[in-house]
Amino acid sequence: MSQSPIPAASGIAWALGWMAEEFASDGIAIKRVAESGLRLVAPDPERQARHHFREAGNIQALAARSLGAPTRVIGLTWIDEGQAIIVRPDTPVLEPADLRNLRFALPGFARTRGESIARGMALHGIQSALALGGLTLGEARLVEVPAPPIEQPSAAGMRRLWLGLDWLAAGRVDAVYIKGAAAAEAAARLGLVVGIDLDSYPSRLARVNNGTPRPITVHADMIDDHFDVVVRFLEQTLRAADWAAGNPAELKHILARETLAGISGVEAAYRGDFHRSLHPDLSPDRVDMLEKQASFLWLHGFLEHRVDVARWIDPRPLDAALARHAGVARHRAAAR
């Protein structure tokens, strides 16, 4: 399984030892692998790892699918994680309409368009913030900054992902889109402040981006040939989401490790009742948001071909996992 440095129930299940415990009796070893070590956007779809579960950002997953990767979406999560437009303290930003004509940092393209995660996140985040003020991308100035290197996840690597913050502190740009705990910490260290808090707006449309919604994907062969393994993986994910809902203090320490940030960064990025919303589902609302992200990425040149999101989704494993999970819950309740 692979996962970016993000809060996710599958990662929590791994951290608690539940994934290894679930499959130990089958002789199945569960390993975590770094995103950078996988060719998720491989030109040859047959090179996709067949026994790989991935819960991570949607840009790479959509890019791989647009190239013909035989993956299936078996769940979607939505976790508000500190999306914001960051400015210097002396920048007079009070409302989204104040963003007009500001210079926004826009990371360059990576080695392929489908791997240009920093650029895709920033461009959609900037557009969303402008739209809240009735503005378009054409009413802001986009300043290209170097694309961050593709590397193993690390605290230093996360800082390089948000290079635009250094440009902002130096006065070379006026605003930077960020998301997540590591970015919030980096902004605070540089004395920068939140200009627009995208999480504070009621419409989720303002926050559709790489991690919202976040797909759980698996190779189609796993569903066809090892359906029960896929269901059990999702069962442990649901179990971990239940645990997170009741253990917010312990969860913060796990997320600090998972997101390569400190407790202060976790508290800044993940607020309110986010710990109660880690459960995957395939609700029409989340599917619609994924379709909106796919359309944005296609329109702005991040995908080689359009992705038919509805055909990409297979609800059967999650339906089975939810039924089993509910059965376990009923059994435990009856045993009390």
Salt bridges, closest charged atoms under 4 A:
GLU21 OE2 - ARG239 NH1 3.83
GLU22 OE2 - ARG232 NE 2.66
ASP26 OD2 - ARG232 NH2 2.47
GLU35 OE2 - ARG54 NE 3.00
GLU46 OE1 - ARG50 NH2 2.54
ASP80 OD1 - ARG207 NE 2.74
GLU81 OE2 - LYS179 NZ 3.45
GLU81 OE2 - ARG214 NH2 2.61
ASP90 OD1 - ARG88 NE 3.81
GLU115 OE1 - ARG111 NE 2.92
GLU139 OE2 - ARG100 NH1 2.43
GLU144 OE2 - ARG119 NH1 3.00
GLU151 OE1 - ARG160 NH2 2.63
ASP174 OD1 - ARG88 NH2 3.39
ASP174 OD1 - ARG103 NH2 2.89
ASP197 OD2 - ARG271 NH1 3.20
ASP199 OD1 - ARG207 NE 3.95
ASP199 OD2 - ARG271 NH2 3.45
ASP221 OD2 - ARG50 NH1 2.12
ASP221 OD2 - HIS219 ND1 3.91
ASP228 OD2 - ARG232 NH1 3.76
ASP228 OD1 - ARG324 NH2 2.42
GLU235 OE1 - ARG324 NH1 3.38
ASP242 OD1 - HIS279 NE2 2.63
ASP242 OD2 - HIS325 NE2 2.55
GLU258 OE2 - ARG32 NH1 3.17
GLU267 OE2 - LYS252 NZ 3.24
ASP273 OD1 - ARG276 NE 3.91
ASP281 OD2 - ARG286 NH1 3.43
ASP285 OD2 - ARG204 NH1 3.69
ASP288 OD2 - LYS292 NZ 2.70
ASP314 OD2 - ARG316 NH2 2.70
